[in-house]
């Protein structure tokens, strides 16, 4: 496949190249901050900056940007990063909104260990930064991570495996599962157990007749069944099946909705996502919903864009096979291929992410 663009379309491609570079820089900068300096901003600093006549969120963004080492005054690229990414990413959240979540009101998580799994409580400190939702895609292909903070301590349940956080019930989990919960109906499959947040919320719905949770780890199931499931108001709707998710999906059990949450983040999730996409046809009547799918598609978009950008200079037969095209002759075609619908279709043809990377 070869990409042949007019002069005007080459200019639009160059603009999109700049946006993709900015997306990558924003993600790298924000990720480094969350790992190293999530608690950089303190209440006294927010109060001091807010006293200058700005909102608490605006004060927070200014302080966070300083903690990232960005120079808004003298560096135009840094200023653009703050205006286009950091400011639209950050929101102050109200703790009571999440404390009043049905799961929070019903479930008390004890400190308990079974094998390599541990239940317990964790906390966000006041003004600690965290991811609050899936990435947001703008019309110009800007991809902005969604961040948040509380002005008070927020305590939340967590389940750990070998000391590594596997799942929590935080704003991120609540917000990223809202769509799946809203679409749950009839007989529902949940691939992945965690703390059972999705299973709980789905079972609360009158239009859901049953939730089958597929989990391969016997210790995780035991911990859940002993400590958490007995607190569910509609636990009679929930069945736990100890099985490998992909083996179970290949059996083609009948479900109306299937929610897939088998990964911790994009890095370990992308190939699992591609693998499960191939098994959708085994359950043709089900709607498949994937946790943080926008972030997974963002990962595909990133690699597809740079593969296409390279194809503007040299022919790429393997990419043509993946896209089912011999030639691309307009920027509109490129935009369409980078859209969510096209990426989902391409995911059905990909065996793994290295195939798209050309490795």
NORQUIKA-V899250 format. One record per helix or strand of 2 or more residues. SS is the DSSP state (@ for helix, = for strand). FROM is the first residue (numbers start at 1). TO is the last residue. Records with the same first field share a line. If there is no record, write none. Layout:
SS = FROM-TO / FROM-TO
//
This chain:
= = 2-3 / 90-92 / 112-114 / 117-124 / 130-137 / 143-149 / 154-161 / 164-168 / 186-191 / 208-215 / 238-242 / 257-260 / 287-290 / 327-328
@ = 7-36 / 43-50 / 56-67 / 76-89 / 95-99 / 102-106 / 171-176 / 178-183 / 197-203 / 218-227 / 229-231 / 235-237 / 245-250 / 266-277 / 280-283 / 293-311 / 317-323 / 331-337 / 340-347 / 353-357
//
